[in-house]
């Protein structure tokens, strides 16, 4: 029973939890591919168009929304972000696993349209650790840090909608746990065969 279609993984969690680094670890396995999002925010130093994001204008972004080109899209910290739909579908059909590094609003939209997606939430060990990681980066003002922390608390409230929680205290352990989740998901009996099994069971029982 081969499962040819790849799986879609949503990786969410407050900024500063290290979900980007965990994604990078998972991408060392060449069956996994990253979905590059489209955004209206300005590129940060070192970010590459087409690799980190597709950086577009608000007008261009809204045109894509209009044409229904996104699997999900959301406003995060005053900028638009969206997952290009076609690329995700094509890769899944080719049997690749696709990783989305998106926020919780986006994760819930994906779950609504593709309930078979696997949702993983990356948590910091505590809010105090998250605060010190954000402050330690030295790239954000205190006001931005407070905004990110309050978004973090709001996102954590929706954790019950996710399938798995990975606490990122020691990076290597968190990455190992995420890899194990993917392995277990690959070993799952596909939902499609369950009706077939049930049919045989009913026949056996003479129902
Ligand atoms: P950053 O601007 O720091 O790269 O990302 C800010 C937040 O936007 C992160 O939580 C990231 O996961 C989220 N994000 C990135 N791309 C997308 C996307 O396509 N859709 C949604 N909903 N969130 C995204």
Boltz pocket constraint, residues with backbone or C-beta under 6 A from the ligand:
constraints:
  - pocket:
      binder: B
      contacts: [[A, 11], [A, 12], [A, 13], [A, 14], [A, 15], [A, 37], [A, 38], [A, 41], [A, 72], [A, 73], [A, 74], [A, 76], [A, 81], [A, 82], [A, 83], [A, 101], [A, 102], [A, 103], [A, 104], [A, 105], [A, 106], [A, 107]]
      max_distance: 6.0
